[in-house]
Amino acid sequence: MKRIAFALGVAVGYLFGTASGRRQLAKFRVWASDVWADPRVQGYVQEYEAQAAAFAKQQGTALWEKAVDTAKSAMPGSTTSPEDTIVAPVLDADDANPGAGLR
């Protein structure tokens, strides 16, 4: 672990402490902005933004329903107990995007 920290420190010192390191960092920034502006990359970004928005909307609805059911069961005079309430499990990110790792 100490070796990794030392190597990372040397790399950061080179990039920010020397003129040639700052030139390399500037080249990397230009390359990164070119990659980000590429239409193929932006297509993937838009696709995953849409998937994330749909997942958030789905989870928001599921969490809202669970909160309402829990609140109703906690009210005095309720005929159901929290143990009797069946709530669909909240999905995780893998459930919302099956097969994402198959590309």
C-alpha positions as CSV (number, residue, x, y, z in Angstrom):
1,M,0.0,0.0,0.0
2,K,2.9,2.3,0.8
3,R,4.4,1.7,-2.6
4,I,1.2,2.6,-4.4
5,A,0.9,5.8,-2.4
6,F,4.5,6.7,-3.2
7,A,4.0,6.0,-6.9
8,L,0.8,8.0,-6.9
9,G,2.7,10.9,-5.2
10,V,5.5,10.8,-7.7
11,A,3.0,10.8,-10.6
12,V,1.0,13.8,-9.2
13,G,4.3,15.6,-8.5
14,Y,5.4,15.0,-12.1
15,L,2.1,16.2,-13.6
16,F,1.8,19.3,-11.5
17,G,5.4,20.1,-10.6
18,T,7.2,20.0,-13.9
19,A,6.7,21.8,-17.2
20,S,6.7,18.6,-19.2
21,G,4.2,17.1,-16.8
22,R,1.9,20.1,-17.3
23,R,2.2,19.7,-21.1
24,Q,1.3,16.1,-20.8
25,L,-1.7,17.0,-18.6
26,A,-2.8,19.6,-21.2
27,K,-2.6,17.0,-23.9
28,F,-4.7,14.7,-21.8
29,R,-7.3,17.4,-21.3
30,V,-7.5,18.0,-25.0
31,W,-7.8,14.3,-25.7
32,A,-10.5,13.9,-23.0
33,S,-12.6,16.8,-24.3
34,D,-12.3,15.3,-27.9
35,V,-13.5,11.9,-26.6
36,W,-16.3,13.5,-24.7
37,A,-17.5,15.5,-27.7
38,D,-17.5,12.4,-30.0
39,P,-21.0,11.7,-31.2
40,R,-20.7,8.0,-30.4
41,V,-19.8,8.8,-26.8
42,Q,-22.7,11.3,-26.5
43,G,-25.0,8.6,-27.9
44,Y,-24.1,6.3,-25.0
45,V,-24.4,9.2,-22.5
46,Q,-27.9,10.0,-23.7
47,E,-28.9,6.3,-23.6
48,Y,-27.6,5.8,-20.1
49,E,-29.1,9.1,-18.9
50,A,-32.5,7.9,-20.1
51,Q,-32.1,4.6,-18.4
52,A,-31.1,6.3,-15.2
53,A,-34.1,8.6,-15.3
54,A,-36.4,5.7,-15.9
55,F,-34.9,3.7,-13.1
56,A,-35.1,6.7,-10.7
57,K,-38.8,7.2,-11.6
58,Q,-39.5,3.5,-11.1
59,Q,-37.7,3.5,-7.7
60,G,-39.4,6.7,-6.6
61,T,-42.8,5.2,-7.3
62,A,-41.9,1.9,-5.5
63,L,-40.5,3.8,-2.5
64,W,-43.6,6.1,-2.4
65,E,-45.9,3.1,-2.3
66,K,-43.9,1.4,0.4
67,A,-43.9,4.6,2.5
68,V,-47.7,5.0,2.1
69,D,-48.3,1.3,3.0
70,T,-46.1,1.6,6.0
71,A,-47.8,4.8,7.2
72,K,-51.2,3.3,6.7
73,S,-50.3,0.2,8.7
74,A,-48.8,2.3,11.5
75,M,-52.0,4.4,12.0
76,P,-54.2,3.6,15.0
77,G,-57.2,1.5,14.1
78,S,-55.4,-0.1,11.2
79,T,-56.5,-3.6,10.4
80,T,-53.2,-4.7,9.0
81,S,-49.9,-5.0,10.8
82,P,-46.6,-4.2,9.1
83,E,-45.8,-7.9,9.0
84,D,-49.0,-8.5,6.9
85,T,-48.1,-5.9,4.4
86,I,-46.5,-7.4,1.3
87,V,-44.4,-4.9,-0.6
88,A,-42.5,-5.7,-3.8
89,P,-38.8,-5.5,-3.3
90,V,-37.0,-2.4,-4.4
91,L,-34.9,-3.1,-7.5
92,D,-31.2,-2.5,-7.6
93,A,-29.3,-1.1,-10.5
94,D,-28.6,-4.6,-11.9
95,D,-32.3,-5.4,-12.1
96,A,-33.0,-2.1,-13.9
97,N,-30.4,-2.7,-16.6
98,P,-30.2,-6.5,-17.3
99,G,-27.6,-7.5,-19.8
100,A,-25.6,-4.2,-19.5
101,G,-22.4,-6.1,-19.0
102,L,-22.9,-8.2,-22.2
103,R,-21.6,-5.5,-24.6
